[in-house]
Amino acid sequence: MENEVLEFDIGLGSGADDDAVDIDIDDDLPSTPPLPLPLPLPSSTSTPPTQIYLPEGDLLDLEPYESMEFESEEAAKAFYNSYARRVGFSTRVSSSRRSRRDGAIIQRQFVCAKEGFRNLNEKRTKDREIKRPRVITRVGCKASLSVKMQDSGKWVVSGFVRGHNHELVPLDQVHCLRSHRQISGPAKTLIDTLQAAGMGPRRIMSALIKEYGGISKVGFTEVDCRNYIRNNRQKSMEGDIQLLLDYLRQMHNENPNFFYALQGGDDQFTGNVFWSDPRARANYSYFGDTVTFDTTYRSNRYRLPFAPLTGVNHHGQPVLFGCAFLLNETEASFIWLFQTWLTAMSGHHPVSITTDHDAVISSAIMQVFPETRHRFCKWHIFKKSQEKLSHVLLKHPSFEADFHKCVNLTESIEEFESCWLSLVDRYELRYHEWLQMIFSDRRQWVPVYLRDAFFAEMSITQRSDSINSYFDGYVNASTNLSHFFKLYEKAIESRNEKEVKADYDTMNTNPVLKTPSPMEKQASGHYTRKLFARFQEELVGTLTFMASKAEDDGESIMYQVAKFGEDHKAYYVKFNVLEMKARCSCQMFEFSGLLCRHVLAVLRVTNVLTLPSHYILKRWTRNAKSNVILEEHPTDVYNGYLESHTVRYNTLRHEAFKFVDEGSKSLDTYNVAMVALQEATTRVALATKNEGRTSVVNSRNRGDMASNGIRANYISGNHLGSSGQILMEKDMDKKIQELRDDLEQANRKCEVYRANLLSVLKDTEDHKLQLSIQVESIKISMKDSI
């Protein structure tokens, strides 16, 4: 018979240990399948010793035997792995022997992957905790193939053990074995094409299975597909990262206020980068009370490890605070990012921060922002529920609506928790693992637990669109780093243009007032157009609400506010008449910075005509970016305060209660208190009588009447002294009145000066804002013309 050399493609079989742990990647990354390489057909059957030949017959029936020779060690390895694939086991390289003369390998042993036993006391496991322990797969199998190199350079089989001490894998499952899981060249090409079209690993694997006619013919698993995509992405990122660094250095050279940082520095760079331009840093000084850390773009949907930090400006628009690229998404990376960002923002911590539901991010925030209120994005959790509860939604179409109502429409913690238990029981989901997890985290995403913290949202139940809206329309599934910079700059330019347009509309258009309320007119001059429209909605909403007293403790009054006939849906507003402060059970002001219709209804029934200054947050006003604080005229505030009959009544009653408590402590204090009450009664009666006279009474006449009133009180109280004492009292009254007149005149002059100064400052700020709008408009028009 004719003999010929056996040659095998060395690409067959990875020889990897089957104990190795698969790396699980995010769902939307692509990969490629390996197809078994065709083997050459046999031409002869004779097998003389020390000869390299191919026996006749079907190669699929060929198995190793002693004296079989190969061109190389790799060919022997490939043959044994091919044999293992046909039989149903995985292989790996076990041991080798080197030449004492030149150190070259002269002997190899290939074994079944289940050969031997794992050493559970490995040195490398002593000093570190194993977070993902591997499954024990070695069971002491003896199956092996030994080859050694001859003087001719060929490799000959020196030993072969056929038997296994474990069950072999069926042919339709052999593709799951580690040494047989490979991605062929055509499969890689197909994976790359499908990934570029925006498909993730799961959908790519479905396409490959359909293309090759079954998972066993694909030759690898979804985990391999994910790993291939991840490795491919990292390789392409390495070159793009340098483009990013060049861009950041150029921006910093052009403007030293452009901030950027690399984790580990140039020497030990980890791939994580943060930057913030001067405008973003300035925005944080105005609107940094609440922050959103947007990790949407690092998901599989975008395949870009991009994470911007954003906020909300005075027009309710998303505004940028900084950006990051995170190739290494560990807790240490997030801690570095937050600390670096805090440094760029001059160390000012935000009041609140919103992120995706991620345990690693949450842990980092607890360490860097321990006092900041951390919220998980409710919209992301709702979106995740469609995946985690898909079987429930198919079986019960009404579940999603009930789920949203339970989260958004409950008014108290007790009501939410009762509604939740009823929901999971109704749909038999009490022991659903994902629902149990998000319920345990409910204090960080359900509105009823978060209303006491400021998040700058227009309403408590609004969907948190700002979590992923700043770069939407610019960064998408096909975006890579090489194209990112142009899209990034376009997004920044577009957002700036929208803010300029909103500033222009606020400064140059007057909103339509819907009520004769002085409060509405006051708010229209302070708030931006978007925020005024939202306030106006609440103010008009008060017309359908009734406010009635529920409790009164002398200092504060509790009002019950509800629509007519809907007392079961009442809200409760506690109003402190002395401090002009109100707190509603809906907590809308604490959450959004705007007064709710329930508080406004209480202010209406108590005749408070204008908004107290502490209820107009500067961050929502047209002067949010101004360094000049244009507060309300204090005299106007005080006069408005006194305009309220309820406030006057409650203030007098509060002081009267204290007077009665002190006066009734003893007989002496009682007598003094009675005399004082008689004097006060006479003076109030005289003031009431004089109130009916003409309103044109100067302050001196009012002072004289007050003096006469005092003198009348003394007469009625039998305290009339000698004529000398009366003359002395007259002189004292006259001097006091003169001083009062001088003081009042000085106050009037000060108020005039202050009003003029505020007017000049306001005009300056308005002119400055208009100039900035014109400058931005010119810049935009110049860019468009270019």
MARDOTI-742898 format. One record per residue (C-alpha): x, y, z; residue number from 0; residue in one letter. Coordinates in steps of 0.001 Angstrom, whole numbers, plus 500000, padded with zeros to 6 digits. Each point is the difference from the previous one (the first is absolute). Example, Ala and Ser with C-alpha at 12.3 -4.5 7.8 and 13.67 -1.06 7.14 Angstrom:
512300,495500,507800,0,A
501370,503440,499340,1,S
# end
This chain:
500000,500000,500000,0,M
500989,503525,499381,1,E
500844,502033,503061,2,N
499725,503787,500388,3,E
500596,502528,502730,4,V
497076,501060,502220,5,L
499584,503764,500104,6,E
497420,501863,502071,7,F
499087,503668,500309,8,D
501557,501204,503236,9,I
497013,502258,500566,10,G
497891,497074,501114,11,L
499599,499841,503764,12,G
501045,502664,502464,13,S
501329,497631,502607,14,G
498419,502233,502658,15,A
499224,498609,503405,16,D
496329,499167,500295,17,D
500148,501315,503574,18,D
500478,503547,498736,19,A
497264,502478,500760,20,V
498024,501524,497158,21,D
499930,503781,499963,22,I
496440,501197,499768,23,D
499561,503236,498027,24,I
497037,502340,499602,25,D
497174,498741,497821,26,D
500529,502151,496951,27,D
503515,499105,498862,28,L
500646,497793,496865,29,P
502175,496850,499402,30,S
500919,497249,497467,31,T
499531,496204,499578,32,P
502622,497371,499204,33,P
499306,497347,497406,34,L
501927,496718,500134,35,P
502758,500028,497406,36,L
499774,497265,497341,37,P
502480,497163,500406,38,L
501883,498415,497026,39,P
498634,496726,498662,40,L
502070,496839,500691,41,P
501811,498225,497183,42,S
501487,496866,501560,43,S
499585,497586,502875,44,T
503419,498447,500664,45,S
501761,501134,503128,46,T
503682,499101,500083,47,P
501832,501157,503082,48,P
501879,503273,500036,49,T
498247,501026,496799,50,Q
497656,502928,499550,51,I
496977,498791,498062,52,Y
496279,500405,499723,53,L
498040,496736,500120,54,P
497253,499291,497569,55,E
496402,500383,501097,56,G
497870,502839,501384,57,D
502082,502513,501977,58,L
497112,500444,502458,59,L
500812,496517,501314,60,D
503678,500747,500465,61,L
501279,499971,503556,62,E
503519,500412,501383,63,P
502329,497047,500374,64,Y
503622,499535,501001,65,E
502632,500639,497311,66,S
497714,502483,498181,67,M
502120,502930,498793,68,E
499283,503703,499409,69,F
501831,502823,498331,70,E
499988,502119,503189,71,S
498850,500159,503575,72,E
497190,502345,498933,73,E
498777,497474,497451,74,A
499861,497304,502674,75,A
498088,502320,502299,76,K
497551,500908,497232,77,A
499432,496347,499128,78,F
499302,498992,503616,79,Y
497624,502913,500423,80,N
498194,499031,496792,81,S
499734,496450,501271,82,Y
498680,501286,503338,83,A
497322,501993,498185,84,R
498767,496890,498191,85,R
500015,497945,503197,86,V
498531,502638,502328,87,G
502584,501411,502409,88,F
502208,503075,500349,89,S
503804,500014,500030,90,T
502831,501987,501500,91,R
503806,499880,500192,92,V
501090,498299,503206,93,S
503794,499753,500154,94,S
503135,500352,497917,95,S
503654,498967,500090,96,R
502917,502122,498805,97,R
503396,499071,498643,98,S
502907,500488,502374,99,R
502181,501101,497105,100,R
498037,502923,498529,101,D
496820,500200,502138,102,G
497711,499163,497077,103,A
496806,498065,500684,104,I
500467,496384,498991,105,I
496933,498363,501580,106,Q
496334,501032,500498,107,R
497008,498436,501654,108,Q
496472,500961,498942,109,F
497266,498909,502407,110,V
496268,500059,500489,111,C
498987,503265,501653,112,A
498624,497982,502916,113,K
503419,498465,500739,114,E
501333,500325,503547,115,G
498412,501912,502887,116,F
499907,503669,500850,117,R
502369,501165,502719,118,N
497651,501789,502395,119,L
502935,501427,501971,120,N
501527,501864,497090,121,E
502421,502661,501150,122,K
498379,502651,497837,123,R
496708,499652,501867,124,T
501426,500501,503474,125,K
500495,503758,499846,126,D
496808,500969,498249,127,R
496320,499301,500212,128,E
498513,498064,497079,129,I
496869,501937,499014,130,K
498945,497609,497215,131,R
501127,496468,500965,132,P
500397,497704,497024,133,R
498092,496749,499591,134,V
502086,496915,500783,135,I
500312,498015,496759,136,T
503044,497731,500493,137,R
499156,496447,501045,138,V
503325,498168,499545,139,G
499435,498794,496416,140,C
502989,498057,498596,141,K
499323,500536,496267,142,A
503080,501505,498312,143,S
502280,500142,496970,144,L
503794,500253,500409,145,S
502304,501028,497150,146,V
503751,500408,499802,147,K
502331,501510,497464,148,M
502341,497770,497996,149,Q
503418,500866,498630,150,D
498423,500571,496600,151,S
497892,502813,501452,152,G
496756,498050,499711,153,K
497746,499325,502986,154,W
498926,496464,500788,155,V
497234,498705,502286,156,V
501706,498348,502956,157,S
496904,499283,502058,158,G
496221,499998,499643,159,F
497338,499357,502657,160,V
496509,499663,498523,161,R
497728,499492,503017,162,G
498168,502716,501971,163,H
498534,499794,503527,164,N
497119,502339,499206,165,H
497183,500274,497492,166,E
500872,501460,496623,167,L
498141,502960,498525,168,V
497423,499386,497237,169,P
500815,501336,496560,170,L
497354,502735,500200,171,D
501651,501385,503178,172,Q
503663,499667,499122,173,V
500130,503646,498860,174,H
499700,500994,503651,175,C
503335,498411,500919,176,L
502758,502538,500459,177,R
502600,498557,497605,178,S
497420,499793,497187,179,H
498535,503471,500376,180,R
501548,502104,497261,181,Q
498904,502882,497825,182,I
500906,499501,496364,183,S
501013,502765,497651,184,G
496668,500118,498106,185,P
498119,500028,503296,186,A
502112,502920,501260,187,K
499213,501944,496856,188,T
496286,499367,500432,189,L
500137,500984,503681,190,I
501803,503266,499172,191,D
497392,500812,497357,192,T
497045,499316,502270,193,L
501569,501926,502883,194,Q
500548,503038,497777,195,A
496275,499856,499218,196,A
499263,500380,503721,197,G
499213,496391,500887,198,M
501049,498523,503339,199,G
501480,496553,500789,200,P
496658,498348,500598,201,R
498537,501077,496685,202,R
503283,499301,498198,203,I
500048,496428,501360,204,M
496416,499503,498812,205,S
501048,501125,496520,206,A
503038,497682,500016,207,L
497973,496995,501147,208,I
497561,500613,497172,209,K
502841,500501,497497,210,E
501921,496833,500969,211,Y
496995,497792,500661,212,G
500291,499467,503746,213,G
502049,500976,503047,214,I
502166,496881,499751,215,S
501133,501051,496525,216,K
500814,503530,501110,217,V
502843,498654,502087,218,G
499966,502429,502945,219,F
497684,501455,502623,220,T
498485,503402,500684,221,E
502657,500593,502676,222,V
502700,499579,497350,223,D
498122,502425,497806,224,C
499909,502559,502807,225,R
503681,499528,500781,226,N
500959,500419,496362,227,Y
498041,503248,499749,228,I
501486,501307,503241,229,R
503560,499196,498957,230,N
499416,501436,496558,231,N
498603,503188,501507,232,R
502919,500395,502379,233,Q
502509,499615,497164,234,K
498264,502646,497919,235,S
499710,502240,503069,236,M
503747,500008,500614,237,E
500647,502020,496861,238,G
496965,502238,500474,239,D
500985,500850,503575,240,I
503098,501721,498679,241,Q
497777,502179,497801,242,L
497991,500898,503088,243,L
503107,500961,501975,244,L
501311,502134,497133,245,D
496658,501794,499826,246,Y
499899,500695,503748,247,L
503573,501286,500074,248,R
499265,502315,497099,249,Q
496879,501385,501752,250,M
501980,500566,503199,251,H
502753,501821,498136,252,N
497419,502290,498391,253,E
498308,500709,503344,254,N
501724,499215,503345,255,P
496554,499863,501681,256,N
499247,496883,497983,257,F
500375,497208,502580,258,F
500944,496403,499218,259,Y
501560,497113,501928,260,A
501254,496468,499315,261,L
499694,497240,502573,262,Q
503497,498823,500864,263,G
501626,502849,498089,264,G
502110,499537,496882,265,D
502159,497280,501594,266,D
497259,497612,501140,267,Q
497067,501135,497890,268,F
496977,497706,500486,269,T
497952,501335,497097,270,G
497632,502055,502206,271,N
499779,503694,499107,272,V
497988,502956,501326,273,F
499639,503517,498624,274,W
497914,503124,500560,275,S
500127,503157,497906,276,D
499771,503527,501519,277,P
496310,500360,499122,278,R
499161,496700,501703,279,A
501872,501048,503134,280,R
498162,503343,500044,281,A
496661,498221,499522,282,N
500680,497933,503102,283,Y
500417,503166,502092,284,S
496457,501013,498980,285,Y
498160,496684,499765,286,F
502148,497470,501878,287,G
497392,499290,502662,288,D
498891,496829,498213,289,T
502065,497768,497688,290,V
499314,497082,497670,291,T
502731,497464,499289,292,F
498974,498595,496640,293,D
501367,496498,499372,294,T
497646,499215,497103,295,T
502703,500388,497389,296,Y
502310,497383,501547,297,R
497292,497359,499553,298,S
499961,497486,497180,299,N
497560,502137,498089,300,R
502689,502559,499271,301,Y
503210,497969,500498,302,R
501683,503227,501108,303,L
501357,500302,503580,304,P
498827,503621,500157,305,F
498446,501439,503167,306,A
498999,503697,500195,307,P
499037,501830,503204,308,L
497088,502339,499419,309,T
497536,502234,501820,310,G
496972,502224,499338,311,V
500247,503744,499213,312,N
497505,502791,500760,313,H
497993,499170,496868,314,H
499607,496349,500987,315,G
502496,498976,497300,316,Q
502810,497456,500504,317,P
503365,501658,500622,318,V
503454,498406,499941,319,L
502371,499862,503010,320,F
502676,497630,498666,321,G
500680,496792,498054,322,C
501906,496766,500526,323,A
501235,496999,498043,324,F
500151,496870,502141,325,L
501745,496954,498560,326,L
500530,498567,503482,327,N
496642,500088,501761,328,E
501018,498891,503482,329,T
499027,501608,503285,330,E
503467,501577,500182,331,A
499421,501567,496576,332,S
496697,501556,501043,333,F
501504,501276,503253,334,I
502824,501595,498007,335,W
497518,501541,497576,336,L
497785,501545,502704,337,F
502966,501334,501956,338,Q
501552,501476,496855,339,T
496716,501582,498963,340,W
499595,501460,503487,341,L
503467,501544,499713,342,T
499041,501589,496675,343,A
496872,501431,501650,344,M
501960,501666,502831,345,S
498949,497388,502551,346,G
496300,500945,500098,347,H
497879,496913,500664,348,H
496601,499742,498283,349,P
496786,499746,501993,350,V
498869,496959,498018,351,S
501254,497656,497297,352,I
498143,497629,497661,353,T
501575,496898,498439,354,T
499051,496684,498469,355,D
499245,497102,502360,356,H
503581,498776,500482,357,D
501491,498644,503230,358,A
503576,500975,499057,359,V
499063,503607,499235,360,I
497892,500155,503158,361,S
502926,498868,502152,362,S
502298,502620,498449,363,A
497462,502782,500606,364,I
499633,499017,503653,365,M
503748,500433,500440,366,Q
500455,503267,498069,367,V
496619,501694,500630,368,F
498869,498713,503402,369,P
497650,502970,500592,370,E
498549,500087,496473,371,T
496570,498464,499435,372,R
500437,497146,497505,373,H
497137,498968,497749,374,R
499714,497182,497460,375,F
498405,501008,496717,376,C
496378,498918,500171,377,K
499646,499952,496219,378,W
502883,497535,499641,379,H
498404,497697,502565,380,I
496703,500112,498112,381,F
501872,499188,496793,382,K
501839,497125,501696,383,K
496684,498614,501233,384,S
498954,499354,496393,385,Q
502902,497573,499711,386,E
499876,498453,503468,387,K
496212,499625,500003,388,L
499388,499248,496314,389,S
498209,496740,500825,390,H
497706,501845,502415,391,V
499187,502712,497441,392,L
499093,497377,497412,393,L
497736,498170,502427,394,K
498572,503118,501720,395,H
499883,503074,497688,396,P
498565,502114,502848,397,S
503021,499444,502251,398,F
502134,502824,498552,399,E
497294,502643,500552,400,A
499410,498782,503562,401,D
503754,500011,500639,402,F
500330,503626,498836,403,H
496997,501107,502054,404,K
501396,498364,503118,405,C
503311,501838,499618,406,V
498835,503394,498695,407,N
496574,500657,501455,408,L
500279,498922,503621,409,T
500122,502970,502389,410,E
501649,498528,503077,411,S
502473,497323,500983,412,I
497288,497959,501671,413,E
497790,500189,496922,414,E
502860,498963,497689,415,F
501071,497008,502084,416,E
496419,498815,500357,417,S
499449,500431,496255,418,C
503242,498125,499214,419,W
499055,496989,502133,420,L
496580,499945,498384,421,S
501595,500177,496536,422,L
502483,497145,500459,423,V
497343,497825,501617,424,D
497467,500694,497247,425,R
502447,498915,497302,426,Y
501674,497282,502131,427,E
503403,501730,499991,428,L
500743,500243,503704,429,R
503131,497858,499631,430,Y
501218,501376,496690,431,H
503742,500609,500502,432,E
500302,503239,497973,433,W
496873,501553,501534,434,L
501283,499150,503467,435,Q
503300,501705,499176,436,M
498489,503268,498746,437,I
497554,500034,502916,438,F
502924,499766,502431,439,S
501464,503060,498206,440,D
496657,501853,499929,441,R
501273,502947,502068,442,R
502279,500919,497104,443,Q
497534,500017,497095,444,W
496351,500087,501122,445,V
498746,503654,500105,446,P
498316,499846,503417,447,V
503399,499390,501625,448,Y
501761,502809,498093,449,L
497630,502962,500201,450,R
501891,501675,502805,451,D
503119,500434,497815,452,A
500552,502461,497148,453,F
500268,498485,496504,454,F
498960,503018,497873,455,A
497140,498185,498284,456,E
496825,501737,498948,457,M
497779,497471,501740,458,S
500415,497023,502285,459,I
498632,497447,497523,460,T
501818,501256,496883,461,Q
502082,497529,498043,462,R
503703,500699,500480,463,S
500806,500702,496347,464,D
503069,502053,500871,465,S
501829,496808,501038,466,I
500872,499275,496363,467,N
499024,503005,497945,468,S
502992,502345,499710,469,Y
501773,498128,497165,470,F
496975,498170,498592,471,D
499830,500511,496274,472,G
503766,500312,499781,473,Y
501505,496917,501667,474,V
498425,496773,498729,475,N
500682,496292,499492,476,A
502510,500564,497183,477,S
501998,502763,501710,478,T
503676,499302,500625,479,N
502721,502167,501478,480,L
501362,501109,496648,481,S
496634,501610,499187,482,H
499095,500959,503524,483,F
501724,503398,500229,484,F
498100,501637,497150,485,K
496695,498680,501327,486,L
500915,501119,503521,487,Y
500692,503559,498848,488,E
496803,500075,497950,489,K
497988,498915,503042,490,A
501612,502701,502167,491,I
499340,502648,497347,492,E
496381,498931,499580,493,S
499340,500058,503753,494,R
501597,503436,500354,495,N
497901,501316,497135,496,E
496816,498715,501647,497,K
500913,501730,503258,498,E
500700,503266,498161,499,V
496599,499731,498306,500,K
498279,499383,503344,501,A
501834,503006,501513,502,D
498901,502165,497089,503,Y
496357,498925,500313,504,D
500045,500680,503730,505,T
501458,503485,499611,506,M
497994,501131,496967,507,N
496536,498490,500371,508,T
497327,500548,502629,509,N
497950,497005,501105,510,P
496208,500134,499916,511,V
498618,500357,503527,512,L
496962,497861,500765,513,K
498933,501522,503333,514,T
499891,503469,501580,515,P
502228,498701,502818,516,S
502950,502263,500932,517,P
501862,496760,500728,518,M
499763,498906,496361,519,E
501277,503361,498764,520,K
502833,499862,502534,521,Q
500999,496476,498908,522,A
499938,500947,496304,523,S
502717,502579,500669,524,G
502240,497589,501889,525,H
499739,496544,498446,526,Y
501179,498916,496561,527,T
497203,499318,497503,528,R
500117,496220,500442,529,K
499918,500205,503775,530,L
497361,502725,500049,531,F
497730,497830,497843,532,A
500407,497212,502538,533,R
499320,502373,502919,534,F
496999,501451,498176,535,Q
498614,496484,499619,536,E
500142,499523,503767,537,E
498534,503444,500699,538,L
497025,499451,497690,539,V
499582,496567,501572,540,G
499243,501609,503366,541,T
496581,501076,498662,542,L
498781,496417,500295,543,T
501240,499543,503578,544,F
498478,500974,503326,545,M
502159,500630,503082,546,A
498471,499669,503463,547,S
501517,500132,503472,548,K
500656,496639,501589,549,A
502171,500872,503033,550,E
501300,503149,501640,551,D
502708,500054,502662,552,D
500427,503777,500171,553,G
503223,500096,497987,554,E
499049,497888,496999,555,S
496747,499050,498353,556,I
499398,496679,498300,557,M
497834,500305,496895,558,Y
498229,497194,498219,559,Q
500100,500624,496244,560,V
497859,497976,497628,561,A
497745,500280,496992,562,K
496321,500488,500729,563,F
498478,496663,500944,564,G
503368,498199,500087,565,E
500966,500322,503642,566,D
501327,496433,499906,567,H
502788,501273,497706,568,K
500951,502916,502198,569,A
503465,501514,500379,570,Y
501145,501638,503207,571,Y
501841,503318,500124,572,V
501577,501263,503209,573,K
500264,503807,499867,574,F
502132,502009,502447,575,N
498457,503469,499961,576,V
502929,501712,501736,577,L
502698,498674,497666,578,E
497773,499866,496899,579,M
501102,496414,499388,580,K
497842,497113,498845,581,A
500648,496278,499639,582,R
497728,497748,497939,583,C
499621,496258,500354,584,S
500704,499603,496257,585,C
503464,501598,500523,586,Q
500091,501417,496494,587,M
502035,503063,500982,588,F
502650,497859,501695,589,E
500180,497748,496918,590,F
499761,502521,497150,591,S
500505,503491,501456,592,G
496516,501196,498950,593,L
497024,500541,502294,594,L
497171,497537,499508,595,C
496378,500962,499475,596,R
499173,498865,503532,597,H
502297,502565,501645,598,V
498871,502665,497508,599,L
496385,499267,500983,600,A
500877,500633,503652,601,V
501757,503259,499119,602,L
496886,501043,498080,603,R
497588,499426,502888,604,V
502340,501783,502421,605,T
500142,503058,497706,606,N
503748,499734,499322,607,V
500138,501824,496681,608,L
503628,499475,498975,609,T
502525,497156,500212,610,L
502359,500248,502977,611,P
503554,500432,498701,612,S
501204,496713,501512,613,H
497633,498134,497677,614,Y
501618,501402,496849,615,I
503140,497917,499399,616,L
502618,501932,498068,617,K
500917,496907,497945,618,R
496563,500205,498316,619,W
500089,503741,499285,620,T
501117,501944,496933,621,R
502924,501300,502093,622,N
501214,496519,500951,623,A
503421,500673,498478,624,K
500250,503541,501406,625,S
502183,500924,502946,626,N
497543,502748,500964,627,V
497189,498857,502266,628,I
496914,502064,499221,629,L
497848,499293,503027,630,E
496567,501351,500571,631,E
499690,503472,501474,632,H
499984,499357,503757,633,P
497432,502695,500644,634,T
497697,498450,497408,635,D
500425,496594,501580,636,V
499189,501413,503421,637,Y
496976,501902,498710,638,N
498781,496908,498196,639,G
500491,498073,503205,640,Y
497866,502512,501897,641,L
497349,499937,497263,642,E
498919,496569,501129,643,S
497219,500241,502598,644,H
500623,496407,501018,645,T
503663,500682,500655,646,V
499188,503076,502096,647,R
497354,498075,501924,648,Y
502237,497028,500741,649,N
502975,502168,500934,650,T
497932,502002,502523,651,L
498453,496857,501401,652,R
503415,498381,500403,653,H
501292,503019,501939,654,E
496790,500170,502054,655,A
500379,496377,501113,656,F
503506,500721,501241,657,K
498701,503140,501780,658,F
497230,498057,501749,659,V
502425,497264,501109,660,D
502348,502531,501580,661,E
497242,502162,501484,662,G
498215,497180,501791,663,S
503024,498741,501920,664,K
499303,502142,503075,665,S
497590,502615,501347,666,L
502474,502858,499382,667,D
500629,499033,496395,668,T
496261,499533,499551,669,Y
499256,503580,501193,670,N
502718,501450,497773,671,V
498710,497993,497062,672,A
496426,501212,500523,673,M
501128,503665,500065,674,V
502008,499440,496850,675,A
497011,498381,498286,676,L
497791,502977,500912,677,Q
502585,502392,498565,678,E
500333,497883,496852,679,A
496227,499819,499582,680,T
499694,503799,500127,681,T
502840,500513,497506,682,R
498629,497417,497545,683,V
496540,501631,500242,684,A
501521,503420,499266,685,L
502002,498589,497064,686,A
496831,498414,498613,687,T
498161,503339,500327,688,K
502802,501906,498267,689,N
500193,497391,497214,690,E
496691,501338,498663,691,G
501472,503453,499321,692,R
501618,501067,496786,693,T
502880,497800,498892,694,S
502203,503038,499330,695,V
501433,500292,503485,696,V
503658,500739,500392,697,N
502171,498145,502401,698,S
500207,502963,502407,699,R
496214,500130,500439,700,N
499967,496268,500517,701,R
502695,500460,502658,702,G
497939,502687,501737,703,D
496959,497772,500025,704,M
502118,497238,501469,705,A
501195,502375,502737,706,S
496443,501131,500722,707,N
499008,496406,500119,708,G
502667,499249,502574,709,I
498908,502984,502040,710,R
496336,498938,499774,711,A
500988,496535,501152,712,N
501700,501402,503043,713,Y
496932,502116,500820,714,I
497601,497101,499566,715,S
502263,497848,502101,716,G
500050,502585,502869,717,N
503694,500685,499418,718,H
499655,503772,499502,719,L
502945,501764,501651,720,G
500799,503590,500656,721,S
499995,502668,497257,722,S
503818,499944,499994,723,G
500025,496321,499296,724,Q
497544,500529,497150,725,I
502210,502703,498455,726,L
503023,497730,500349,727,M
498139,497200,498272,728,E
499036,502370,497191,729,K
503613,501045,499477,730,D
501124,496380,499985,731,M
497285,499045,497523,732,D
500957,502896,497772,733,K
503693,499076,499997,734,K
499218,496352,499386,735,I
497745,500916,497108,736,Q
502645,502262,498499,737,E
502512,497192,500138,738,L
497499,497683,498389,739,R
499446,502468,497198,740,D
503728,500366,499401,741,D
500461,496258,499990,742,L
497114,499486,497607,743,E
501360,502636,497643,744,Q
503442,498389,500064,745,A
498438,496609,499298,746,N
498115,501409,497029,747,R
503219,501411,498559,748,K
501792,496680,500496,749,C
497197,498141,498305,750,E
500123,502372,497037,751,V
503773,499554,499698,752,Y
499699,496223,500332,753,R
497218,499822,497398,754,A
502071,502057,497576,755,N
503055,497814,500593,756,L
498055,496791,499473,757,L
498488,501443,496847,758,S
503447,500838,498635,759,V
501335,496539,500903,760,L
497011,498297,498419,761,K
500374,502030,496822,762,D
503697,499106,499943,763,T
499272,496305,500381,764,E
497316,500094,497320,765,D
502345,501815,497636,766,H
502790,497539,500773,767,K
497713,497042,499301,768,L
498796,501493,496741,769,Q
503596,500607,498890,770,L
500940,496393,500808,771,S
497008,498800,497972,772,I
501068,502136,497051,773,Q
503588,498733,500245,774,V
498870,496362,500070,775,E
497658,500634,497062,776,S
502855,501548,497996,777,I
502271,497034,500814,778,K
497352,497521,498886,779,I
499284,501902,496776,780,S
503737,500174,499245,781,M
500368,496244,500501,782,K
496982,499362,497768,783,D
501469,502212,497267,784,S
503320,498145,500211,785,I
# end
